[in-house]
Amino acid sequence: MALAFLGCGTLSSNSSASTEDASSLTPTKFIACVRGAQSAGRIQEATSLYPTFSVKTLQNDNISGIQQADSIILGCKPYMLKDVLDSPGIRDALKGKILISILAGVSAQEIEEILYPDSSFPAECRCRVVRAMPNTAAMVRESMTVISTCPPPPHRMGEATWVSIALAGSGPEFMALALEGIADGAVAMGLPRAEARLMAAQHPAQIKEKISTPCGCTIGGLLVLEENAVRGSMARAVREAIVVASQLGQGVKNVNGTRF
Ligand SMILES: NC(=O)c1ccc[n+]([C@@H]2O[C@H](COP(=O)([O-])OP(=O)(O)OC[C@H]3O[C@@H](n4cnc5c(N)ncnc54)[C@H](OP(=O)(O)O)[C@@H]3O)[C@@H](O)[C@H]2O)c1
């Protein structure tokens, strides 16, 4: 199976490298479509670390990349979307294929509307647009990816998509922040930074359930965190991200819905 990337920058490079040595159901051939020579060189350099990883890099030749692929990942920046999709030959090349968008804040429906502004365009000549939002864990092939299709799901489910995107996409970073906080505390008390980071990040999920012995120091520390509303602040951060994520695609700027 061949997979093409329309735009292969930071995120797409991580996603493609993460499929290396995966199961036989994963793509075996990759086509990276970019514009500049610098991008092409960067991809060649990054993938040279994986000799069995078949990557062809095409510059300014998106149509050929799409034609050679079974599925296509749309990995450009959201503001490039119209330039990439609304160009001659793209619709024909995409016919019958799966177009997977990883663009933040752009719905599958918006992509369909750029590709097929005429709603009477025959269904059998269209591609299938799918929206996939991977998270940081893609780098280690453990991404929690939120997938949605067009037409959008019913009202409540549509909201659940935004909530899931904010939770899976931003959650690991929120936890990294919390871990950084406890590492900072250890550094303030004299532990070298590298050791504090290593100790703080080890088995974080097990800490609360397994390490909190009755009358112990961990439950004492956890209660101080509760007194200082760390959980409440985390919840507010998730709420903030959900509001911002749901309004990004509508061009709303400076969204700050949780601070009224
Ligand atoms: N799901 C998530 O969690 C998540 C997280 C971060 C980002 N994203 C999304 O991922 C997307 C990419 O972000 P990024 O940081 O990887 O961007 P990036 O590093 O700027 O990469 C953009 C790529 O698009 C290429 N490009 C630009 N115009 C093109 C065209 N007309 N035809 C073909 N390729 C073209 C660029 O090539 P040149 O450099 O040669 O111009 C570059 O390779 C964004 O839409 C962002 O919203 C998603």
The ligand as an SDF file (V2000), in Angstrom:
LIG
                    3D

 48 52  0  0  0  0  0  0  0  0999 V2000
   -3.0460   16.6970   15.0320 N   0  0  0  0  0  0  0  0  0  0  0  0
   -2.2170   17.3600   15.7670 C   0  0  0  0  0  0  0  0  0  0  0  0
   -2.0750   17.1010   16.9340 O   0  0  0  0  0  0  0  0  0  0  0  0
   -1.4170   18.4020   15.1050 C   0  0  0  0  0  0  0  0  0  0  0  0
   -0.3490   18.9210   15.7960 C   0  0  0  0  0  0  0  0  0  0  0  0
    0.4300   19.8530   15.1420 C   0  0  0  0  0  0  0  0  0  0  0  0
    0.1120   20.2110   13.8340 C   0  0  0  0  0  0  0  0  0  0  0  0
   -0.9630   19.6940   13.2200 N   0  0  0  0  0  0  0  0  0  0  0  0
   -1.2920   20.0650   11.8410 C   0  0  0  0  0  0  0  0  0  0  0  0
   -0.3150   19.5300   10.9990 O   0  0  0  0  0  0  0  0  0  0  0  0
   -0.2130   20.3690    9.8620 C   0  0  0  0  0  0  0  0  0  0  0  0
    1.2290   20.5350    9.5020 C   0  0  0  0  0  0  0  0  0  0  0  0
    1.9420   21.1910   10.5470 O   0  0  0  0  0  0  0  0  0  0  0  0
    3.5260   21.1860   10.5240 P   0  0  0  0  0  0  0  0  0  0  0  0
    3.9780   21.8610   11.7740 O   0  0  0  0  0  0  0  0  0  0  0  0
    4.0260   19.8090   10.2190 O   0  0  0  0  0  0  0  0  0  0  0  0
    3.7930   22.1780    9.2650 O   0  0  0  0  0  0  0  0  0  0  0  0
    5.1630   22.4870    8.5010 P   0  0  0  0  0  0  0  0  0  0  0  0
    6.3200   21.8960    9.2550 O   0  0  0  0  0  0  0  0  0  0  0  0
    5.1770   23.9430    8.1790 O   0  0  0  0  0  0  0  0  0  0  0  0
    5.0060   21.6740    7.1420 O   0  0  0  0  0  0  0  0  0  0  0  0
    4.2090   22.1140    6.0780 C   0  0  0  0  0  0  0  0  0  0  0  0
    4.6070   21.3050    4.8490 C   0  0  0  0  0  0  0  0  0  0  0  0
    3.7310   21.6470    3.7660 O   0  0  0  0  0  0  0  0  0  0  0  0
    4.5090   21.7450    2.5800 C   0  0  0  0  0  0  0  0  0  0  0  0
    3.7830   22.5280    1.5750 N   0  0  0  0  0  0  0  0  0  0  0  0
    3.4590   23.8240    1.5820 C   0  0  0  0  0  0  0  0  0  0  0  0
    2.7490   24.1560    0.4720 N   0  0  0  0  0  0  0  0  0  0  0  0
    2.6360   23.0270   -0.2540 C   0  0  0  0  0  0  0  0  0  0  0  0
    2.0390   22.7160   -1.5000 C   0  0  0  0  0  0  0  0  0  0  0  0
    1.3810   23.6310   -2.2160 N   0  0  0  0  0  0  0  0  0  0  0  0
    2.1290   21.4480   -1.9470 N   0  0  0  0  0  0  0  0  0  0  0  0
    2.7630   20.4950   -1.2090 C   0  0  0  0  0  0  0  0  0  0  0  0
    3.3470   20.7280   -0.0220 N   0  0  0  0  0  0  0  0  0  0  0  0
    3.2910   21.9830    0.4430 C   0  0  0  0  0  0  0  0  0  0  0  0
    5.7930   22.3990    3.0760 C   0  0  0  0  0  0  0  0  0  0  0  0
    6.8270   22.2460    2.1510 O   0  0  0  0  0  0  0  0  0  0  0  0
    7.9100   23.4510    1.9450 P   0  0  0  0  0  0  0  0  0  0  0  0
    8.5690   23.6200    3.2830 O   0  0  0  0  0  0  0  0  0  0  0  0
    8.8170   22.9320    0.9000 O   0  0  0  0  0  0  0  0  0  0  0  0
    7.1190   24.6740    1.5420 O   0  0  0  0  0  0  0  0  0  0  0  0
    6.0320   21.5830    4.3650 C   0  0  0  0  0  0  0  0  0  0  0  0
    6.6220   20.3530    4.0670 O   0  0  0  0  0  0  0  0  0  0  0  0
   -0.9150   21.6790   10.2160 C   0  0  0  0  0  0  0  0  0  0  0  0
   -2.0880   21.7890    9.4260 O   0  0  0  0  0  0  0  0  0  0  0  0
   -1.2730   21.5580   11.6660 C   0  0  0  0  0  0  0  0  0  0  0  0
   -2.5310   22.1200   11.9240 O   0  0  0  0  0  0  0  0  0  0  0  0
   -1.7150   18.7860   13.8140 C   0  0  0  0  0  0  0  0  0  0  0  0
  1  2  1  0
  2  3  2  0
  2  4  1  0
  4  5  1  0
  4 48  2  0
  5  6  2  0
  6  7  1  0
  7  8  2  0
  8  9  1  0
  8 48  1  0
  9 10  1  0
  9 46  1  0
 10 11  1  0
 11 12  1  0
 11 44  1  0
 12 13  1  0
 13 14  1  0
 14 15  2  0
 14 16  1  0
 14 17  1  0
 17 18  1  0
 18 19  2  0
 18 20  1  0
 18 21  1  0
 21 22  1  0
 22 23  1  0
 23 24  1  0
 23 42  1  0
 24 25  1  0
 25 26  1  0
 25 36  1  0
 26 27  1  0
 26 35  1  0
 27 28  2  0
 28 29  1  0
 29 30  1  0
 29 35  2  0
 30 31  1  0
 30 32  2  0
 32 33  1  0
 33 34  2  0
 34 35  1  0
 36 37  1  0
 36 42  1  0
 37 38  1  0
 38 39  2  0
 38 40  1  0
 38 41  1  0
 42 43  1  0
 44 45  1  0
 44 46  1  0
 46 47  1  0
M  CHG  2   8   1  16  -1
M  END
$$$$
